[in-house]
Amino acid sequence: MIPKAHYKNAAELAAGAPRLAADVLAETRAVADEEKLDSYRVVFNTGSGAGQTVWHAHAHVLGGRGLEWPPG
């Protein structure tokens, strides 16, 4: 899920546009429903140490297989 308004990462998105951040989360649910996922994980990589390589806030919807904890 990628919002059209530019925010560098999830932290900037949450601080600068909390309603848009909520909309992004709502869209992750829509994707999960569309893909018929009963379980899924939403991931925001924030900062290079967390694996962020695209410098625009976006969410990943992961599902369709077992997701172990801790992730990695």
URSUL-V75016 format. One record per residue. N is the residue number from 1. RES is the residue in one letter. PHI is phi in radians with two decimals (none if undefined). OMEGA is omega as a letter, one per 40 degrees, with the letter a starting at -180 (999 if undefined). D_LAST is the distance of its C-alpha to the last C-alpha in Angstrom with 2 decimals. Layout:
n: (N:N)
res: (RES:RES)
phi: (PHI:PHI)
omega: (OMEGA:OMEGA)
d_last: (D_LAST:D_LAST)
This chain:
n: (1:2:3:4:5:6:7:8:9:10:11:12:13:14:15:16:17:18:19:20:21:22:23:24:25:26:27:28:29:30:31:32:33:34:35:36:37:38:39:40:41:42:43:44:45:46:47:48:49:50:51:52:53:54:55:56:57:58:59:60:61:62:63:64:65:66:67:68:69:70:71:72)
res: (M:I:P:K:A:H:Y:K:N:A:A:E:L:A:A:G:A:P:R:L:A:A:D:V:L:A:E:T:R:A:V:A:D:E:E:K:L:D:S:Y:R:V:V:F:N:T:G:S:G:A:G:Q:T:V:W:H:A:H:A:H:V:L:G:G:R:G:L:E:W:P:P:G)
phi: (none:-2.19:-1.23:-1.23:-1.24:-1.51:-2.37:-1.06:-2.73:-1.10:-1.12:-1.16:-1.09:-1.10:-1.30:-1.57:-2.66:-1.02:-1.19:-1.16:-1.04:-1.13:-1.11:-1.06:-1.11:-1.09:-1.17:-1.09:-1.11:-1.07:-1.11:-1.04:-1.12:-1.07:-1.51:1.02:-1.60:-1.52:-2.36:-2.79:-2.16:-1.89:-2.19:-2.05:-1.52:-2.12:1.71:-1.09:-1.15:-1.74:1.66:-1.24:-2.14:-1.88:-1.60:-2.58:-0.96:-2.79:-2.03:-1.81:-1.89:-1.94:-3.10:1.55:-2.74:-1.14:-2.02:-1.32:-2.20:-1.32:-1.22:2.58)
omega: (a:i:i:i:a:i:a:a:a:i:i:i:a:a:a:a:a:i:i:i:i:i:i:i:i:i:i:i:i:i:i:i:i:a:i:i:i:i:i:i:i:a:i:i:a:a:a:i:i:i:i:i:i:a:i:a:i:a:i:i:a:i:i:i:i:i:a:i:e:i:i:999)
d_last: (21.32:23.08:26.03:29.09:29.77:27.98:25.74:23.50:20.47:19.85:21.51:24.58:24.72:24.73:27.35:29.48:29.48:28.28:29.98:28.28:24.87:25.98:27.10:23.73:22.23:25.20:24.59:21.03:22.87:25.41:22.93:21.38:24.99:26.01:23.28:24.25:20.83:21.48:17.88:15.53:13.05:14.27:12.25:14.23:12.94:15.66:16.47:15.53:13.42:11.08:11.25:14.51:16.71:19.13:21.34:22.39:20.90:19.30:17.07:14.77:15.50:13.02:14.69:16.81:14.61:12.98:9.82:8.49:8.16:6.54:3.76:0.00)
